[in-house]
Amino acid sequence: MKVLITGAAGFIGFHLSQRLLDRGDSVVGLDNLNDYYDVNLKKARLALVKDHERFTFIKADMADREAIAALFKAEKPDRVVNLAAQAGVRYSLINPHSYVDTNVVGFMNILEGCRHNDVEHLVYASSSSVYGLNTGMPFSVNQNVDHPISMYAATKKSNELMAHTYSHLFQLPVTGLRFFTVYGPWGRPDMALFLFTKAILEGKPIDVFNHGDMMRDFTYIDDIVEGVLRVLDTIPTPDTEWSSDAPDPSTAPGPYRLYNIGNNQPVRLMHYIETLEKALGQEAIKNMLPMQPGDVPATYADVASLQSDTGFKPETTVEEGISRFVAWYRDFYGV
C-alpha cells in the first residue's frame, strides 16, 4: 500500500519509513525540514531512504493548506501516519504560536486531506504529556485528561478531540498514539539521552531536573515502530458497547481508538544516567536543578489495550537501548 508519513525526516518518521519500505510498501514522506534542531541530522536520515524506488519526498509545511490539499490529490495515499509536530515541552513556553501553527492548523489540513481522499486509516501522534496533572499510575487511556500543563500537551489533546470529531462526522477511521519518551539511534538532539551523551563526552555538566527524582517510561525506537506498524494494520471499527452514560475516552461509537505506546516499565532518571555512564565509560558531572515548568515527575504507560488489540509488547531493555544509541552516536559523530 501507499503510506503518507508526515515528519518523515524526524526521528520516528525516518525509522517507520525504513520499516515500511523493507516490507514492500510505498512511502510518501512529507517534512518541512525546519531548524528546531540540526537540519543536517534530518538530511542524514533522509539520505538513507530518499533514493529508494518506492520512496517519494515532498518538502512542504503541514500548515500550508493548498500544498497539503495538492499533495493528497496527487498522491492518493491509502493510509496516513501523522508524526510531524512542533515538539518539546520546554520550547512551548518560549514559542507557543509555533505549536498552534503545526500541531493544530497543520493537523486540521491532514484531517481534511484524509476526509476528501478516501484514506483507509489515519494514525496520528499524541503524547504522554496529555496526562498533565494526573497522578494515578500507570497512566491509562481510560482516564480523563483535561488538565494539561504545557501548550505542547494542550495541542496534542486538541488533536485527539479533532480526530474524534472527524471519525464521528465522516466515519474516518483514526487511531491516536500517546508516545512515552522515545529514544534510540538517530534520536532528537533536544532529548535527554542525546543532551547527556554530548555533554558527558565533552566533559560538561548535565542538567538533572527535580534533583534526579524523576521516572520515565523510556521506550526504544524499534519497539515504537513495531507498535505503530501493528496499529496501522489494525483499522478501528465502531465500539458497539460504547455508552454515553459512562463514556470511555479511548473508544467511540465511530471508528476511533486511542492507545498508550510505551515500555510499561518506568525507569528512575538516576538509573538511566548511570546506565549511560557505563556505556560511555565516563562519569557525568551533574548539575542538580528543581523541576521545570510544564514538566511532570513521572510517566508510566498502561499498554493493556494496545497489547490485547495488536499483540504489541516492548522487548528492549534500557541497557540494550542505551548501548545501541551510544554505538550509533560515536559512529555518526566520530567520537
BELCORPE-V599199 format. One record per residue. PHI is phi in whole degrees, -180 to 180 (NA if undefined). Layout:
# BELCORPE-V599199
((PHI) (PHI))
This chain:
# BELCORPE-V599199
((NA) (-102) (-119) (-89) (-116) (-88) (76) (-69) (-91) (-82) (-59) (-73) (-60) (-65) (-64) (-66) (-57) (-59) (-66) (-64) (-64) (-63) (-93) (106) (-81) (-98) (-127) (-104) (-102) (-109) (-161) (-98) (51) (-71) (-102) (-56) (-139) (-44) (-65) (-63) (-67) (-63) (-67) (-67) (-63) (-59) (-59) (-81) (-125) (-65) (-92) (-67) (-64) (-107) (-117) (-122) (-104) (-122) (-91) (-162) (-104) (-58) (-76) (-84) (-59) (-66) (-64) (-70) (-62) (-66) (-62) (-63) (-64) (-78) (-93) (47) (-65) (-75) (-138) (-133) (-120) (-93) (-112) (-67) (-168) (-81) (-95) (98) (-70) (-68) (-67) (-70) (-78) (-97) (-132) (-64) (-62) (-66) (-73) (-69) (-58) (-87) (-78) (-107) (-62) (-61) (-66) (-59) (-65) (-67) (-59) (-65) (-62) (-66) (-61) (-90) (-130) (53) (-69) (-72) (-163) (-109) (-108) (-134) (-84) (-102) (-159) (-63) (-62) (-64) (-71) (48) (-81) (-60) (-124) (-68) (-112) (-73) (-63) (-120) (-68) (-86) (-79) (-73) (-130) (-101) (-132) (-69) (-126) (-152) (-65) (-58) (-62) (-63) (-71) (-70) (-63) (-64) (-60) (-64) (-68) (-64) (-63) (-60) (-62) (-70) (-64) (-70) (-75) (-120) (55) (-81) (-69) (-133) (-133) (-101) (-120) (-89) (-73) (-117) (35) (-81) (-145) (141) (-54) (69) (-69) (-78) (-66) (-90) (-89) (-56) (-60) (-65) (-62) (-63) (-60) (-60) (-65) (-62) (-66) (-92) (71) (-104) (-71) (-105) (-86) (-113) (-82) (54) (54) (85) (-85) (-136) (-132) (-135) (-88) (-60) (-125) (-72) (-57) (-64) (-67) (-59) (-64) (-59) (-64) (-63) (-61) (-64) (-68) (-57) (-86) (-115) (-74) (-69) (-123) (-57) (-87) (-70) (-101) (-64) (-123) (-73) (-76) (-139) (-67) (-88) (-65) (-91) (-135) (-164) (-67) (-99) (-78) (-138) (-141) (-127) (-134) (-80) (-132) (-150) (-84) (65) (-144) (-62) (-122) (-68) (-56) (-66) (-67) (-59) (-66) (-61) (-64) (-66) (-59) (-64) (-65) (-87) (69) (-149) (-89) (-85) (-88) (-103) (-104) (-78) (-130) (-72) (-63) (-86) (-57) (88) (-92) (-126) (-73) (-152) (-133) (-159) (-93) (-86) (-112) (-58) (-69) (-66) (-65) (-70) (-84) (-127) (80) (-67) (-148) (-61) (-127) (-92) (-76) (-61) (-62) (-63) (-63) (-66) (-60) (-68) (-64) (-62) (-61) (-65) (-60) (-63) (-69) (-67) (-99) (64) (-122))
